[in-house]
Amino acid sequence: MECAAKEYGDCTSWGHEEVDVLFLYRDKYGRHTPDETVKVCMCQAHRSVLEKYQGGRPLEMRGEEVGWALHEDLFAPFSTHNKTYTYLKIHMKRQETPEYKFCLINGRDIEKFRELMSAADTDIVYISEEGIFLTHGNVGVIEMKPVTGDYDIDVLKNLPTYYKPALEYTIVEGQDWFGQLRVEENPTLETEYTIEAALPCVQAYFAQKWEDQFRSDFKECLDFMDNIDRALVDIKKLRETSPHSEEALLALVRRLTDALCADDRECIAEMQEAGELTEEVLWITYVLANHELFWSHIPGRNLRKNIQLIKLFIHAGLHDILLLVAISGERERCLDNHHRTHHDILHENAYVVRYLVPKYVQPRTLIKLRDSNDVTYTSAYTYYTEFCNALYNCNPFCDKEEPFEKNETILLHLLKCVVEELPTQKEFQADYEALLEKMKEENEKWGYDKYREKK
């Protein structure tokens, strides 16, 4: 079976199933018969938008016959009065880095577009559908199949153009009828599709979706930060003494993140002068930029190697604690069979370590920590060797304590700096050479530089 709405919009094999629809018999004479429930096959995409149209109520349709009601009432949102769009990602042949092109298709023959595009450009590997949505009366957008990734949302909300079928028709008249026929018998990319400006409501809709995602990540980030060693970052105490409400804090983190991505130094300087770059603003910005579930995959928005952010920590006198957080990171310690627990990770950051050591902090320099009301000290090298990396895996087939792997690239750099600082200490030299040899052997075994940080 195929989706009954297929003629109204692109349908893949995405979740086809029979859905109960209440058929309300109504004829032109006003006669009624008892209502009945009928089965209608539809994809999950079309079903979701129909449920939104009917306010979450059970689906229903009116008409004299089921077939007529399907097309004249139930699937009315997908008629020619509305425009159904498909958001496509065009995957190009991989050069040094993956390359993608994006477009919005206003039309129903997606397969024809794939065929024409692939024939026109031999560098296209394949074309994937990232989302299906429609506009209603050019004033609103109803999403059908979600675009969820931050990279896809960012591209879509800024996409200046979309492809729309060309309106090249000729009027054909009969004795008592007339109709429209396409002029082009063998459509090409140029005759079948034209490029026009994307509707503002489409851009506004996905711009808001991007804002909603950032807000959600921010709230989850605050919850996650309770996992970080409070001797390093005590987010609970910072929030209790904060002058900012949660909404104001969100606005500051959002503004700083955007300024760092755009390298807007004037904006950053204004925030510093206004006293807005508080400790909690800096830490939340850093965690959002280094957490596996929250960091951005949009080119230019990944702040893991942002020097300006590191300099803000240096200016605030927090770079020694930042160094320790960058060495260990943090993560969900109790793993279960849910995918999320295995990726709830604030990653360590070798780049930050290399930037700060030894220019700003020597690896054996003591760093002051907050430990309840007492003060303790540690060094970057000692902290690496001693920080806890225990995990509890409570999966039914596992149920055991196990350590997560520490970042040996960071250890190699710390040992290198210790050796340069203390060239006469033979034990550090031996540890450094042994680790270096181990890493070289593993690289040869795997056939690539296992320890090189990914771009």
Beta strands, then each sheet from edge to edge (+ up, - down):
strand 1: 17-25
strand 2: 36-42
strand 3: 60-63
strand 4: 82-92
strand 5: 100-106
strand 6: 124-136
strand 7: 140-145
strand 8: 161-165
strand 9: 169-173
strand 10: 178-182
strand 11: 193-197
strand 12: 330-331
strand 13: 334-335
strand 14: 345-346
strand 15: 366-371
strand 16: 374-379
strand 17: 390-393
strand 18: 400-403
sheet 1: 2+ 1- 3-
sheet 2: 5+ 4- 6+ 7-
sheet 3: 8+ 11-
sheet 4: 9+ 10-
sheet 5: 12+ 14-
sheet 6: 13+ 17+ 18-
sheet 7: 15+ 16-
end
